[in-house]
């Protein structure tokens, strides 16, 4: 395989500018905690981390949407978050990055998928991941939410240049959603 030149890469990436893209899939908040290991806990053999910074970023399909928006695409994100503080934070973060979140469904009583990565170093070592936690909703989205996702895709299908399905957990992009998008592709020649 021939490597792509930097010039050609820039040409290809520039093509995203102004393209209308719908990204559908699982939406997550990635939280990075940065600190320094200061010792071992007296309660158990685990490191004690003095936290000095915390950053938040869109994860999963939300990361895809944010990346496309940074390339200049006009992006709408379709998927689910919980009606919790992390869902609100993630939605605000995406809007600040220029992603249209009008198709993001806040599911009442649900928890927003959140991946926390704790990175720490010592006096003489670079920071590395020492612990990761995942807070995720249980299983696939319900039938009502799945219908809302399909409705959002249907409502926007004729307005976009591309539909991207990105679902690490397989919770939002179910077989029914995939079959629906395949049908749209055949119907509209996408």
C-alpha positions as CSV (number, residue, x, y, z in Angstrom):
1,X,0.0,0.0,0.0
2,X,1.4,3.4,-1.0
3,X,1.5,6.0,1.7
4,X,-0.6,9.1,1.1
5,X,1.3,12.3,0.8
6,X,0.6,15.1,3.2
7,X,-0.6,17.4,0.4
8,X,-3.1,14.7,-0.8
9,X,-4.3,14.2,2.8
10,X,-5.0,17.9,3.2
11,X,-6.9,17.9,-0.1
12,X,-9.1,15.0,1.0
13,X,-9.8,16.5,4.4
14,X,-10.7,19.8,2.9
15,X,-13.6,18.0,1.0
16,X,-15.4,17.7,4.3
17,X,-16.0,21.5,4.5
18,X,-19.6,22.3,4.0
19,X,-20.7,18.6,3.7
20,X,-23.9,17.8,5.6
21,X,-23.5,14.7,7.7
22,X,-25.8,12.8,10.1
23,X,-23.9,10.7,12.6
24,X,-26.0,8.1,14.5
25,X,-24.8,5.9,17.3
26,X,-23.8,5.5,20.9
27,X,-22.9,8.8,22.6
28,X,-20.4,8.9,25.5
29,X,-18.6,11.4,27.6
30,X,-14.9,10.7,28.0
31,X,-13.4,12.1,31.2
32,X,-9.6,12.3,31.7
33,X,-8.3,12.8,35.2
34,X,-4.6,13.8,35.4
35,X,-2.5,13.6,38.5
36,X,0.5,12.4,40.4
37,X,0.9,9.2,42.4
38,X,1.7,10.2,45.9
39,X,1.7,6.8,47.6
40,X,-0.3,3.7,48.3
41,X,-3.6,3.8,50.2
42,X,-3.5,2.4,53.8
43,X,-6.9,0.8,53.1
44,X,-5.7,-1.4,50.2
45,X,-2.9,-1.9,47.7
46,X,-4.0,0.9,45.3
47,X,-2.2,4.1,44.3
48,X,-3.3,7.4,45.8
49,X,-3.5,10.0,43.0
50,X,-3.3,13.7,43.7
51,X,-5.5,15.2,40.9
52,X,-4.3,18.4,39.2
53,X,-6.4,18.5,36.1
54,X,-9.6,17.1,34.5
55,X,-10.6,17.3,30.9
56,X,-13.8,16.3,29.2
57,X,-14.3,15.2,25.6
58,X,-17.0,13.6,23.4
59,X,-16.6,9.9,23.0
60,X,-17.9,7.2,20.7
61,X,-20.2,8.6,18.0
62,X,-20.0,12.0,19.6
63,X,-16.2,11.9,19.0
64,X,-16.9,11.2,15.3
65,X,-19.4,14.1,15.1
66,X,-17.0,16.5,16.8
67,X,-14.1,15.5,14.5
68,X,-16.2,16.0,11.4
69,X,-17.4,19.4,12.7
70,X,-13.7,20.4,13.2
71,X,-13.1,19.5,9.6
72,X,-15.8,22.0,8.6
73,X,-18.7,19.6,8.0
74,X,-22.2,20.6,9.0
75,X,-22.9,17.8,11.5
76,X,-26.1,16.5,13.3
77,X,-25.7,13.9,16.0
78,X,-28.4,11.3,16.6
79,X,-28.4,9.1,19.6
80,X,-29.2,8.9,23.3
81,X,-27.9,10.4,26.5
82,X,-29.3,10.2,30.0
83,X,-31.2,13.1,31.6
84,X,-28.3,13.5,34.0
85,X,-25.6,16.1,34.5
86,X,-23.1,14.2,32.3
87,X,-25.7,14.2,29.4
88,X,-26.2,18.0,29.8
89,X,-22.4,18.6,29.9
90,X,-21.8,16.5,26.9
91,X,-24.6,18.1,24.9
92,X,-23.2,21.6,25.7
93,X,-19.7,20.5,24.8
94,X,-20.9,19.3,21.4
95,X,-22.8,22.5,20.7
96,X,-19.7,24.5,21.5
97,X,-17.9,22.5,18.9
98,X,-20.6,23.3,16.3
99,X,-22.5,20.0,16.4
100,X,-26.3,20.1,16.0
101,X,-27.7,18.1,18.9
102,X,-31.4,18.5,18.1
103,X,-31.5,14.8,17.3
104,X,-29.9,13.8,20.6
105,X,-32.6,12.1,22.8
106,X,-32.3,12.6,26.6
107,X,-33.8,9.4,28.0
108,X,-35.6,10.0,31.3
109,X,-34.1,8.1,34.2
110,X,-31.1,6.9,32.1
111,X,-27.4,7.3,32.8
112,X,-25.1,8.9,30.2
113,X,-22.4,6.5,29.1
114,X,-19.2,7.9,30.7
115,X,-15.7,6.6,30.5
116,X,-13.3,7.9,33.1
117,X,-9.6,7.5,32.6
118,X,-7.3,8.2,35.5
119,X,-3.8,9.0,34.4
120,X,-0.9,9.5,36.9
121,X,2.8,9.6,37.0
122,X,5.4,9.8,39.8
123,X,8.3,12.1,40.5
124,X,10.4,10.4,37.8
125,X,7.8,8.8,35.5
126,X,5.5,10.1,32.8
127,X,1.7,9.9,33.4
128,X,0.0,6.7,32.2
129,X,-3.4,5.2,32.7
130,X,-3.7,3.6,36.2
131,X,-7.5,3.1,36.3
132,X,-10.5,3.3,34.0
133,X,-14.1,3.3,34.9
134,X,-17.2,2.9,32.7
135,X,-20.6,4.0,33.6
136,X,-23.0,2.8,30.9
137,X,-26.6,2.3,30.3
138,X,-27.9,-1.3,30.5
139,X,-28.3,-3.0,27.1
140,X,-30.0,-1.7,23.9
141,X,-32.2,1.3,23.9
142,X,-35.9,0.6,24.3
143,X,-38.4,0.3,21.4
144,X,-39.7,3.8,21.9
145,X,-36.3,5.3,21.8
146,X,-35.3,3.2,18.8
147,X,-38.4,4.6,17.0
148,X,-37.3,8.1,17.9
149,X,-33.8,7.5,16.5
150,X,-35.3,6.1,13.2
151,X,-37.7,9.1,13.1
152,X,-34.7,11.5,13.5
153,X,-32.8,9.8,10.7
154,X,-35.9,9.7,8.4
155,X,-36.6,13.4,9.1
156,X,-33.1,14.4,8.1
157,X,-32.2,11.9,5.4
158,X,-33.0,14.1,2.4
159,X,-31.0,17.0,3.9
160,X,-27.7,15.3,4.3
161,X,-24.8,14.2,2.0
162,X,-23.9,11.2,4.2
163,X,-25.1,9.2,7.1
164,X,-22.5,7.6,9.4
165,X,-23.4,4.8,11.8
166,X,-20.9,4.7,14.7
167,X,-21.8,2.5,17.6
168,X,-19.1,0.8,19.8
169,X,-21.7,-0.8,22.1
170,X,-24.3,-1.7,19.5
171,X,-26.9,-0.2,21.7
172,X,-28.4,2.5,19.4
173,X,-27.5,1.2,16.0
174,X,-29.5,-1.9,16.2
175,X,-30.3,-4.3,13.3
176,X,-33.5,-2.4,12.8
177,X,-31.7,0.9,12.5
178,X,-29.1,-0.6,10.1
179,X,-31.8,-2.1,7.9
180,X,-33.6,1.2,7.8
181,X,-30.5,3.1,6.7
182,X,-29.7,0.5,4.1
183,X,-33.2,1.0,2.7
184,X,-32.7,4.8,2.7
185,X,-29.4,4.3,0.8
186,X,-31.1,2.2,-1.9
187,X,-34.1,4.5,-2.1
188,X,-32.1,7.8,-2.3
189,X,-28.9,6.4,-4.1
190,X,-26.6,7.5,-1.3
